[in-house]
C-alpha cells in the first residue's frame, strides 16, 4: 500500500529549513515502514493492517514529546499527511520497534538537514528516479534495507522526496547512510517479533561449543559468537560486566599483554565470561583460580597463529581445577575426544531414571546439567 508523501504547507512560522527537515523525517519513516512491510510479507505472507488514523494521531503525538525538536515535531504534525505518518509510527511500535531509541536518532538526522538548508540555499537540478536508484545502490550495501526500499510500492515517493531534499542543498547520501543504520535496527526488531512463535534452530556456534567449555552453562541455541556484542547480550552480560571480567584476567597476567589481548579477542571469550560468572554465582573466588595464569610463555609459543585458542584452553584449564592444582595446559587437546567425554553428552540423571533417550544433536545439553543460571540474567 503506497503511502503518499506530498510536500504540504506547514504552519506559517515554519521556515524552509524546517520544512526540509520534516521531509527528511518523512523519508526515514517511509524507509522504516517499507522495511516493516517487507518483513511481514516475507514472514506472514501479508502486511498487518495500519492502526486507526485518529487513535494513531493521538498516540503518536504522545510519542513525539521530548523525542523530536519542538519546531520539527510541530511542523510534522501540521502536515496534511500527518495521519499517515502517525499510522506508520504506531505500526512500527506495534511491530516491536523501540520508538524511544528510534525517534531521537531521526531527530538528529532532521537537525542536520535543517542546519544544512539554513547554511546552503543553492539549488541543483532535479534528477529522475533512475538516477536516485543508482545513488541508492552506490550508497547502501546489498542487504535487507536496500532490498526493502527498491521493492516497496512507495519507492517512487521515496525517490521524489530524495530529489526535493537534493534541490535544497541537502546531502542525500548522508541521510541514506544514516537511514540504513536505523533500517537495520527496524529490520531486526520486526523480524524478532515475527519469529517469536517459530521453533528455535540451533546455530553452528552453539553446536561447536558443546563440550567441557560450556558444561553446566545456559547456552542459547542461536548463539552467535561471530558478533561479540550480540554474543554477550545473548549470554546476559552488560558491557560493564564484561569489562570487569576482562580487567580481572589482565590483572592476573602481568607481563603477558600479548597473550591477554589474544584471549580477549578470541571467538570463545564470551563463553569464558559466562563460566567465570557462573563460578561467582556458586560462591567461588575467580581471582584465586586465575592466579594460575602466571606461567611464562616461550617466544615460540607466542609466534604460533593459534595463540587465542590456546589461551582459551589455558584459562578454562585453571578455572575447572582448584586454585593452584591445574595441570599444564600445553598438551594438545582432541576436541572430538573432549566432547565425547563431556558431562553434557547423554541423558541427565533424571532422564536416566525415567529411561528417557539422550538429547538429540542440536538440543543444548548444557541446558540439562548443573543448577540454573544466577537470577537477573536475561537469556
Secondary structure, DSSP 8 states (H G I E B T S, - for coil): -----------TT--HHHHHHHHHHHHHHHHHHHHHHHHHHHHHSS------HHHHHHHHHHHHTTTS-HHHHHHHHHSTTHHHHHHHHHHHHHTT--HHHHHHHHHHHHHHHHHHHHH---------HHHHHHHHHHHS-SSHHHHHHHHSTTHHHHHHHHHHHHHTT--HHHHHHHHHHHHHHHHHHHHHHHTTTS-----HHHHHT-SGGGTT----TT--TTSHHHHHHHTT--HHHHHHHHHHHHHHSTT-HHHHHHHHTSTTHHHHHHHHHHHHHTT--HHHHHGGG-----HHHHHSTTHHHHHHHHHHHHHSS-TT------S---HHHHHHH-TTSS--HHHHHHT-----TTS-GGGGSSS---TT---
